[in-house]
Amino acid sequence: MALAPIAELNEAPEASLPRLLAPLFEDAGILGGPIAAGRPYASWTAVVDAAEAVIAALDDAGRAELLGAHPRIGASPDELARRSALSHAEQGAADTGADTRLAVLNDQYEARFGFPFVVFVAGRPRSALVGVLEERLGRTRAEELQEGTAAMVAIARDRLAKLTAEDTT
């Protein structure tokens, strides 16, 4: 997966922005309009900075909608394939024991908060995320909206670094 040239993002119709943002933000439909309004951007880093400001200004419903675009931690390869190749790679190899526990915890989390658990995996195995998810189940919805959207921005920045590094090799 590659990023489009920044000039393409700057010139594209607003309806195309979610597709152009997808390598960084999965299904970023809610970000399309505000990102379009801030054009032109000098770089993809400036786009991520702008998205972070947009996300910070979203109300709870907007943040929950944005979080809803992310695949579950421990999702099946089929579910991950419907999202992005980057999500599939970031989540690493299947781990039957951890995946079973994550499925139960994801159900509990989504029932409690109304959106999927989002965490910056950062190379950790799925088994290491079980404890993180268990701990986060004890937080408030407001804390989780903040934590989840902050993780989305961290994921986008990490993806940007990886995708731009690929462009220079």
Secondary structure by P-SEA (a helix, b strand, c coil): cccccaaaaaccccccccccccccccccccaaaaaaaacccccaaaaaaaaaaaaaaccaaaaaaaaaacccccccaaaaaaccaaaaaaaccccaaaaaaaaaaaaaaaaaccccccccccccccccaaaaaaaaccccaaaaaaaaaaaaaaaaaaaaaaaaaaaac
